[in-house]
Structure formats: structure tokens, C-alpha cells
Amino acid sequence: MAADKASYRNRGGILQRLVTAYKQFRYFSRAGSNLVVKRSAEFRMVKHAVLEVGSNVTIQDHSFFQLTMPEPKVFIGNNTVIGRRNIITAKNRISIGNDVLIGSDVQIIDHGHGMRRDTPIRLQKAEIGFVQIGDDVWIGAGAKILMNVTIGTGAVIGANSVVTADIPDYAIAVGSPAKVVKYRV
């Protein structure tokens, strides 16, 4: 019985390595060592998209990466975990630092819709920006990180928060919109 369990775990490990190898070859411009991409992670990308990750990166189940026109680039540092059911959508640039933990159901978006009154929203071009997330950041489950935001080194973003403005280094921010409530000690 123990041999059967060990054999099953070994097959699962082999399957995971094959899935990661295929997705790394198919979607990533560059990847460090020990990348793990779960089978249900999904990637929709234009041909010239750039997706680079460092070493020891994990992309959990049902994560969705959409890299679309005009010049999408996503950079993820070392020792970073992209949680289950994350949505990362880039038209320009999203940078995520080293040692970042991103909880489940987080959305990171570097663009938005135009909202002028003289034209229906669906007919307006996207407003394109960036997202910069520093090292040693923890983003709680369900948070939304919107365009033109920098999250500083060591910051913590509370669950279900909506980040619409820069968050300083080592700040703890919560709410919608996210506001700094204290700093890490």
C-alpha cells in the first residue's frame, strides 16, 4: 500500500514537471529554475508579449494571464507565488518583485477604459498604464490592483482591498479604496 502511494505521488510529480515544461516553452520569454505552473493555469498572449519570471516561482491553479496589445510585458521576481484564480492583465507593463505572496482571487490590471462623456464607453480606447509591486509584498485574497499604482517594498495589502493609489514601503493598506492604516514594525 505504501509503495502504491509513493508511486502515485511520483507520477503526479512527473506530470507536474511535464506541464510546467510545456507551459514554460510555450508561453515564457524567460524563466529561472524551479518554476511550477499548475495544469489549469491559462495564458492568452499576443505573439510579441514578454513574460519573464525568476527562480522558485509558483503559478497556482486557475490563474489567468492575458497579455494583449499594444506592448505587454510581465516581470515576476524570484520566490514569488501567484495564488489560485489570479487574473493578471497587461497591455503595457506589470512588474512583481521578489518574495511576493499573492493570495487567491487577486486581480492586477495595468489599464482601464476611457470615461469621457461625449463617447460611449465601449467605443473609447483603453487608458494604458503600469503596475509596479516591490519586493517582500503580501497581497491578500480578493484584492484588486489597478493601473498606475506602485506598491512599495514590504507592503501588505489587506484582503478584498482595491488599490487605486501608491502604497509606501512597509505600509499596511486596507479598504476600497485602500488606505494606509499602519506600518510594519
Sequence and secondary structure as in RCSB ss.txt:
>XXXX:A:sequence
MAADKASYRNRGGILQRLVTAYKQFRYFSRAGSNLVVKRSAEFRMVKHAVLEVGSNVTIQDHSFFQLTMPEPKVF
IGNNTVIGRRNIITAKNRISIGNDVLIGSDVQIIDHGHGMRRDTPIRLQKAEIGFVQIGDDVWIGAGAKILMNVT
IGTGAVIGANSVVTADIPDYAIAVGSPAKVVKYRV
>XXXX:A:secstr
 HHHHHHHHHHHHHHHHHHHHHHHHHH SEE TT EE TT EEEE TT EEEE SS EE TT EEEE SS  EEE
E TT EE TT EEEESSEEEE SS EE TT EEESEEE   TTS GGGS EEE EEEE SS EE TT EE SSEE
E TT EE TT EE S B TTEEEETTTTEEEEE  
